[in-house]
Amino acid sequence: MASFLFGIGQAILFRDHKKKLKRYHEEATIESILDDLTKILKPKSNQLDSLQTRFSIDGAQDTERYWDEACFARYLKNQHGILIPEPAIPILWRCLHFYAYHPFQHTAPDRLDYKAFQRAIALLAVQGTDLLGTDEYGDAYWHNNREYAEKADFKRIFRSISVPVEEVKYESVDVLNDAMDVLAMVQPRMMPFLPSQSELEPVVRRVLGDGISVRYDLQRKDLVVLVDLMLKLRLYTPRWGDNFHYGTFERSDSGGLADILVDALGDLSELSDTAMELLVSSPPYTQIMLMSSPTSTAASTNSGPSSSSHPWGLYPESHTVSPAPFPLQYRSFCHNPHTHIEDDKIRERYSKIRSNCQIYDWLFLSML
Protein backbone atom coordinates (compact mmCIF):
# COMPACT_ATOMS: atom_id res chain seq x y z
CA MET A 1 0.00 0.00 0.00
CA ALA A 2 2.80 2.37 0.95
CA SER A 3 4.65 1.72 -2.31
CA PHE A 4 1.41 2.27 -4.26
CA LEU A 5 0.85 5.66 -2.60
CA PHE A 6 4.49 6.57 -3.15
CA GLY A 7 4.13 5.78 -6.85
CA ILE A 8 1.05 7.98 -7.12
CA GLY A 9 2.87 10.80 -5.35
CA GLN A 10 5.83 10.51 -7.70
CA ALA A 11 3.53 10.56 -10.73
CA ILE A 12 1.85 13.74 -9.49
CA LEU A 13 5.20 15.41 -8.81
CA PHE A 14 6.50 14.43 -12.24
CA ARG A 15 3.36 15.75 -13.94
CA ASP A 16 3.68 19.07 -12.10
CA HIS A 17 7.36 19.24 -12.99
CA LYS A 18 6.62 18.69 -16.69
CA LYS A 19 4.09 21.52 -16.63
CA LYS A 20 6.55 23.84 -14.92
CA LEU A 21 9.29 22.88 -17.37
CA LYS A 22 7.03 23.41 -20.38
CA ARG A 23 6.06 26.86 -19.13
CA TYR A 24 9.72 27.76 -18.51
CA HIS A 25 10.70 26.70 -22.03
CA GLU A 26 7.84 28.63 -23.64
CA GLU A 27 8.60 31.82 -21.71
CA ALA A 28 12.41 31.62 -21.81
CA THR A 29 14.22 34.65 -23.20
CA ILE A 30 17.84 35.73 -23.26
CA GLU A 31 17.17 38.10 -20.38
CA SER A 32 15.37 35.53 -18.21
CA ILE A 33 18.04 32.87 -18.74
CA LEU A 34 20.86 35.30 -17.91
CA ASP A 35 19.01 36.44 -14.78
CA ASP A 36 18.66 32.83 -13.63
CA LEU A 37 22.33 32.18 -14.42
CA THR A 38 23.29 35.19 -12.30
CA LYS A 39 21.43 33.73 -9.33
CA ILE A 40 23.10 30.34 -9.67
CA LEU A 41 26.58 31.85 -10.05
CA LYS A 42 26.13 34.32 -7.19
CA PRO A 43 27.61 32.00 -4.51
CA LYS A 44 30.73 31.78 -6.70
CA SER A 45 31.15 35.54 -7.12
CA ASN A 46 30.38 36.05 -3.42
CA GLN A 47 33.58 34.17 -2.59
CA LEU A 48 35.44 37.37 -3.47
CA ASP A 49 35.14 40.19 -0.96
CA SER A 50 34.33 43.77 -1.99
CA LEU A 51 33.40 42.82 -5.55
CA GLN A 52 30.71 45.49 -5.82
CA THR A 53 33.05 48.10 -4.34
CA ARG A 54 35.65 47.32 -6.96
CA PHE A 55 33.03 47.50 -9.70
CA SER A 56 31.98 50.93 -8.45
CA ILE A 57 35.51 52.37 -8.46
CA ASP A 58 35.09 53.51 -12.04
CA GLY A 59 32.27 54.08 -14.50
CA ALA A 60 28.85 55.54 -13.71
CA GLN A 61 27.89 58.38 -15.95
CA ASP A 62 24.31 57.13 -15.63
CA THR A 63 22.19 56.41 -12.57
CA GLU A 64 23.04 52.73 -13.10
CA ARG A 65 26.73 51.99 -12.81
CA TYR A 66 28.36 50.16 -15.67
CA TRP A 67 31.72 49.31 -17.19
CA ASP A 68 32.64 49.92 -20.79
CA GLU A 69 36.05 49.33 -22.35
CA ALA A 70 37.28 52.80 -21.36
CA CYS A 71 36.29 52.23 -17.71
CA PHE A 72 37.98 48.83 -17.78
CA ALA A 73 41.18 50.35 -19.20
CA ARG A 74 41.26 53.03 -16.48
CA TYR A 75 40.72 50.38 -13.83
CA LEU A 76 43.63 48.25 -15.06
CA LYS A 77 45.94 51.26 -15.23
CA ASN A 78 45.00 52.29 -11.69
CA GLN A 79 45.62 48.77 -10.38
CA HIS A 80 48.65 47.69 -12.41
CA GLY A 81 50.11 50.74 -14.15
CA ILE A 82 52.24 49.70 -17.11
CA LEU A 83 52.45 46.03 -16.06
CA ILE A 84 49.49 45.24 -18.31
CA PRO A 85 50.47 46.55 -21.77
CA GLU A 86 48.09 48.63 -23.89
CA PRO A 87 47.64 45.94 -26.60
CA ALA A 88 46.35 43.50 -23.97
CA ILE A 89 43.50 45.72 -22.76
CA PRO A 90 41.06 45.27 -25.70
CA ILE A 91 41.75 41.53 -25.69
CA LEU A 92 41.06 41.23 -21.97
CA TRP A 93 37.94 43.36 -22.34
CA ARG A 94 36.72 41.13 -25.18
CA CYS A 95 37.19 38.12 -22.92
CA LEU A 96 35.46 39.74 -19.93
CA HIS A 97 32.54 40.78 -22.14
CA PHE A 98 32.30 37.28 -23.67
CA TYR A 99 31.88 35.60 -20.29
CA ALA A 100 29.63 38.35 -18.91
CA TYR A 101 26.97 37.58 -21.52
CA HIS A 102 27.69 33.89 -22.01
CA PRO A 103 26.13 32.17 -23.95
CA PHE A 104 24.30 35.03 -25.73
CA GLN A 105 27.19 37.27 -26.76
CA HIS A 106 25.66 38.08 -30.16
CA THR A 107 22.96 40.36 -28.69
CA ALA A 108 25.00 41.79 -25.81
CA PRO A 109 25.39 45.55 -25.27
CA ASP A 110 28.91 46.99 -25.35
CA ARG A 111 28.97 47.60 -21.60
CA LEU A 112 28.58 45.60 -18.39
CA ASP A 113 26.16 46.28 -15.56
CA TYR A 114 26.88 44.77 -12.16
CA LYS A 115 24.99 41.54 -12.84
CA ALA A 116 26.97 40.97 -16.04
CA PHE A 117 30.18 41.75 -14.14
CA GLN A 118 29.24 39.19 -11.47
CA ARG A 119 28.72 36.49 -14.10
CA ALA A 120 32.01 37.28 -15.81
CA ILE A 121 34.02 37.12 -12.58
CA ALA A 122 32.25 33.95 -11.42
CA LEU A 123 33.05 32.19 -14.70
CA LEU A 124 36.53 33.63 -15.24
CA ALA A 125 38.13 33.97 -11.82
CA VAL A 126 36.51 31.52 -9.41
CA GLN A 127 36.00 28.34 -11.45
CA GLY A 128 32.34 28.95 -12.25
CA THR A 129 32.77 27.22 -15.60
CA ASP A 130 32.87 23.95 -13.65
CA LEU A 131 29.11 24.37 -13.15
CA LEU A 132 28.22 24.78 -16.82
CA GLY A 133 26.20 21.82 -18.04
CA THR A 134 25.48 20.57 -14.52
CA ASP A 135 22.44 20.84 -12.31
CA GLU A 136 22.03 23.84 -10.02
CA TYR A 137 24.45 22.45 -7.44
CA GLY A 138 27.08 21.10 -9.82
CA ASP A 139 26.18 17.52 -8.93
CA ALA A 140 25.63 15.94 -12.36
CA TYR A 141 26.13 16.74 -16.04
CA TRP A 142 23.12 16.55 -18.34
CA HIS A 143 25.25 14.82 -21.00
CA ASN A 144 27.67 11.92 -20.84
CA ASN A 145 30.17 12.93 -23.50
CA ARG A 146 33.80 12.34 -22.64
CA GLU A 147 35.22 14.36 -25.50
CA TYR A 148 32.94 17.29 -24.77
CA ALA A 149 33.82 17.29 -21.07
CA GLU A 150 37.48 17.31 -22.07
CA LYS A 151 37.43 20.19 -24.51
CA ALA A 152 34.56 22.56 -23.69
CA ASP A 153 36.43 24.92 -21.34
CA PHE A 154 39.51 24.98 -23.51
CA LYS A 155 37.67 25.84 -26.72
CA ARG A 156 35.62 28.50 -24.93
CA ILE A 157 38.79 30.26 -23.78
CA PHE A 158 39.98 30.74 -27.35
CA ARG A 159 36.55 31.87 -28.57
CA SER A 160 36.50 34.49 -25.82
CA ILE A 161 39.52 36.32 -27.27
CA SER A 162 38.46 35.80 -30.87
CA VAL A 163 36.64 38.27 -33.11
CA PRO A 164 33.04 37.29 -33.94
CA VAL A 165 32.32 36.88 -37.64
CA GLU A 166 28.61 36.86 -38.47
CA GLU A 167 28.81 36.58 -42.26
CA VAL A 168 28.59 32.80 -42.27
CA LYS A 169 25.83 30.43 -43.32
CA TYR A 170 26.60 27.38 -41.20
CA GLU A 171 25.73 26.76 -37.58
CA SER A 172 28.25 26.70 -34.76
CA VAL A 173 28.04 23.49 -32.76
CA ASP A 174 30.06 25.09 -29.96
CA VAL A 175 27.62 27.99 -29.61
CA LEU A 176 24.70 25.56 -29.58
CA ASN A 177 26.34 23.33 -26.95
CA ASP A 178 27.23 26.30 -24.74
CA ALA A 179 23.63 27.49 -24.76
CA MET A 180 22.28 24.01 -24.01
CA ASP A 181 24.71 23.73 -21.08
CA VAL A 182 23.38 26.95 -19.59
CA LEU A 183 19.72 26.09 -20.19
CA ALA A 184 20.22 22.68 -18.56
CA MET A 185 21.75 24.48 -15.60
CA VAL A 186 19.01 27.09 -15.02
CA GLN A 187 15.77 25.32 -15.96
CA PRO A 188 13.57 23.60 -13.33
CA ARG A 189 15.05 20.26 -12.33
CA MET A 190 13.67 17.10 -10.80
CA MET A 191 16.15 14.42 -9.83
CA PRO A 192 16.88 11.81 -11.00
CA PHE A 193 15.57 13.02 -14.37
CA LEU A 194 18.25 14.80 -16.42
CA PRO A 195 17.55 16.95 -19.48
CA SER A 196 18.01 15.52 -22.96
CA GLN A 197 19.25 17.17 -26.13
CA SER A 198 15.85 16.69 -27.77
CA GLU A 199 14.35 18.69 -24.89
CA LEU A 200 16.96 21.47 -24.79
CA GLU A 201 17.83 22.06 -28.45
CA PRO A 202 14.48 23.43 -29.73
CA VAL A 203 14.38 26.00 -26.92
CA VAL A 204 18.00 27.02 -27.48
CA ARG A 205 17.49 27.40 -31.24
CA ARG A 206 14.49 29.66 -30.68
CA VAL A 207 16.28 31.85 -28.13
CA LEU A 208 19.58 32.04 -30.04
CA GLY A 209 18.02 32.90 -33.39
CA ASP A 210 20.74 34.13 -35.76
CA GLY A 211 23.30 33.88 -32.96
CA ILE A 212 23.72 30.19 -33.66
CA SER A 213 25.57 31.07 -36.88
CA VAL A 214 28.22 33.30 -35.31
CA ARG A 215 31.76 32.12 -36.03
CA TYR A 216 34.82 33.24 -34.06
CA ASP A 217 38.09 34.16 -35.78
CA LEU A 218 41.19 33.79 -33.59
CA GLN A 219 43.91 36.23 -34.63
CA ARG A 220 47.54 35.32 -34.09
CA LYS A 221 48.60 38.73 -32.74
CA ASP A 222 45.91 38.61 -30.05
CA LEU A 223 46.96 35.15 -28.91
CA VAL A 224 50.61 36.25 -28.72
CA VAL A 225 49.66 39.21 -26.49
CA LEU A 226 47.61 36.97 -24.18
CA VAL A 227 50.30 34.27 -23.90
CA ASP A 228 52.92 36.95 -23.22
CA LEU A 229 50.79 38.32 -20.37
CA MET A 230 50.36 34.83 -18.93
CA LEU A 231 54.12 34.33 -18.98
CA LYS A 232 54.50 37.45 -16.82
CA LEU A 233 52.09 36.17 -14.17
CA ARG A 234 53.59 35.28 -10.79
CA LEU A 235 51.51 33.50 -8.17
CA TYR A 236 51.48 33.70 -4.40
CA THR A 237 51.40 30.48 -2.43
CA PRO A 238 47.84 30.14 -1.11
CA ARG A 239 47.57 30.41 2.64
CA TRP A 240 45.74 27.74 4.58
CA GLY A 241 42.04 27.98 3.87
CA ASP A 242 42.41 29.92 0.61
CA ASN A 243 40.54 28.44 -2.34
CA PHE A 244 42.23 30.38 -5.11
CA HIS A 245 45.62 31.55 -6.31
CA TYR A 246 46.35 35.26 -6.34
CA GLY A 247 49.33 36.86 -7.98
CA THR A 248 50.94 39.82 -9.67
CA PHE A 249 52.59 40.64 -12.97
CA GLU A 250 56.32 40.99 -13.57
CA ARG A 251 58.07 43.69 -15.59
CA SER A 252 59.73 40.95 -17.60
CA ASP A 253 60.17 40.45 -21.31
CA SER A 254 59.37 36.98 -22.62
CA GLY A 255 62.13 37.43 -25.19
CA GLY A 256 59.96 36.25 -28.05
CA LEU A 257 58.87 33.08 -26.24
CA ALA A 258 55.20 33.95 -26.73
CA ASP A 259 55.74 34.16 -30.51
CA ILE A 260 57.52 30.81 -30.53
CA LEU A 261 54.75 29.13 -28.55
CA VAL A 262 51.99 30.49 -30.75
CA ASP A 263 53.89 29.54 -33.92
CA ALA A 264 54.16 26.00 -32.56
CA LEU A 265 50.37 25.76 -32.47
CA GLY A 266 50.21 25.79 -36.25
CA ASP A 267 46.98 26.65 -38.06
CA LEU A 268 44.85 28.66 -35.63
CA SER A 269 41.68 27.69 -37.47
CA GLU A 270 42.30 24.13 -36.23
CA LEU A 271 43.37 25.25 -32.79
CA SER A 272 40.84 23.36 -30.72
CA ASP A 273 42.58 20.03 -31.22
CA THR A 274 46.14 20.98 -32.18
CA ALA A 275 46.70 23.40 -29.32
CA MET A 276 45.23 21.10 -26.74
CA GLU A 277 47.52 18.25 -27.70
CA LEU A 278 50.53 20.57 -27.56
CA LEU A 279 49.59 22.13 -24.23
CA VAL A 280 48.90 18.77 -22.61
CA SER A 281 52.15 17.21 -23.79
CA SER A 282 54.31 20.28 -23.13
CA PRO A 283 52.54 23.03 -21.15
CA PRO A 284 53.86 26.41 -22.33
CA TYR A 285 53.23 28.22 -19.08
CA THR A 286 55.97 26.51 -17.11
CA GLN A 287 57.63 29.87 -16.48
CA ILE A 288 54.88 30.84 -14.06
CA MET A 289 56.40 31.09 -10.61
CA LEU A 290 54.87 30.36 -7.25
CA MET A 291 55.67 33.05 -4.68
CA SER A 292 55.34 32.23 -0.99
CA SER A 293 52.68 34.26 0.79
CA PRO A 294 54.12 36.39 3.58
CA THR A 295 54.10 35.24 7.16
CA SER A 296 52.92 37.60 9.85
CA THR A 297 56.56 38.32 10.76
CA ALA A 298 57.53 39.11 7.20
CA ALA A 299 54.50 41.28 6.78
CA SER A 300 55.21 43.25 9.94
CA THR A 301 58.80 43.99 8.94
CA ASN A 302 57.98 44.81 5.35
CA SER A 303 58.27 48.50 4.63
CA GLY A 304 55.96 48.29 1.63
CA PRO A 305 52.19 48.61 1.42
CA SER A 306 49.92 46.87 3.90
CA SER A 307 47.96 43.76 2.98
CA SER A 308 45.02 45.95 2.03
CA SER A 309 46.99 47.09 -1.02
CA HIS A 310 46.48 43.71 -2.67
CA PRO A 311 43.47 43.74 -5.01
CA TRP A 312 41.58 41.47 -2.64
CA GLY A 313 43.36 42.56 0.56
CA LEU A 314 45.41 39.39 0.92
CA TYR A 315 49.15 39.85 0.62
CA PRO A 316 51.55 42.81 0.55
CA GLU A 317 52.39 43.44 -3.08
CA SER A 318 55.99 44.33 -2.27
CA HIS A 319 56.69 41.07 -0.46
CA THR A 320 59.84 39.64 -2.01
CA VAL A 321 60.75 35.97 -1.94
CA SER A 322 62.75 33.61 -4.08
CA PRO A 323 60.40 32.24 -6.74
CA ALA A 324 60.14 28.51 -7.25
CA PRO A 325 58.91 26.58 -10.29
CA PHE A 326 55.19 25.93 -10.14
CA PRO A 327 53.75 22.69 -11.48
CA LEU A 328 50.69 23.23 -13.65
CA GLN A 329 49.02 20.04 -12.49
CA TYR A 330 47.73 21.92 -9.45
CA ARG A 331 44.05 21.22 -9.56
CA SER A 332 42.87 17.67 -9.03
CA PHE A 333 40.23 16.20 -11.27
CA CYS A 334 38.55 15.04 -8.08
CA HIS A 335 37.27 18.57 -7.46
CA ASN A 336 34.42 17.59 -9.77
CA PRO A 337 33.96 13.82 -9.62
CA HIS A 338 30.73 13.84 -11.61
CA THR A 339 32.12 14.27 -15.10
CA HIS A 340 31.46 10.60 -15.92
CA ILE A 341 35.04 10.09 -17.09
CA GLU A 342 36.04 6.76 -15.59
CA ASP A 343 39.00 5.77 -17.73
CA ASP A 344 42.26 6.58 -15.91
CA LYS A 345 44.04 7.87 -19.01
CA ILE A 346 41.15 10.13 -19.94
CA ARG A 347 40.90 11.29 -16.33
CA GLU A 348 44.60 12.18 -16.28
CA ARG A 349 44.33 13.93 -19.64
CA TYR A 350 41.32 15.96 -18.49
CA SER A 351 43.18 16.98 -15.34
CA LYS A 352 46.09 18.34 -17.38
CA ILE A 353 43.80 20.20 -19.76
CA ARG A 354 41.84 21.68 -16.86
CA SER A 355 45.11 22.80 -15.29
CA ASN A 356 45.97 24.72 -18.44
CA CYS A 357 42.48 26.25 -18.38
CA GLN A 358 43.03 27.11 -14.72
CA ILE A 359 45.66 29.66 -15.66
CA TYR A 360 42.85 31.78 -17.09
CA ASP A 361 41.25 31.85 -13.64
CA TRP A 362 44.56 32.92 -12.08
CA LEU A 363 45.10 35.59 -14.71
CA PHE A 364 41.78 37.35 -14.15
CA LEU A 365 41.83 36.92 -10.39
CA SER A 366 45.25 38.59 -10.25
CA MET A 367 44.25 41.24 -12.77
CA LEU A 368 41.25 42.43 -10.79
Secondary structure, 3 states (H helix, E strand, C coil): CHHHHHHHHHHHHHHHHHHHHHHHHHHCCHHHHHHHHHHHHHHHHCCCCCHHHHHCCCCCCCCCCCECHHHHHHHHHHHHHHHCCCCHHHHHHHHHHHHHCCCCHHHCCCCECHHHHHHHHHHHCCCHHHHCCECCCCCCECCCCHHHHHHHHHHHHHHHCCEEECCCCCCCHHHHHHHHHHHHHHCCCECCECCCHHHHHHHHHHHHHHHHHCEEECCHHHHHHHHHHHHCEEEECCCCCCCCCCEEECCCCCCCHHHHHHHHCCCHHHHHHHHHHHHHHCCCCCCCEEECCCCHHHHHHCCCCCHHHCCCCCCCCCCCCCCEECCCCCCCHHHCCCCCCCCHHHHHHHHHHHHHHHHHHHHHHHHC
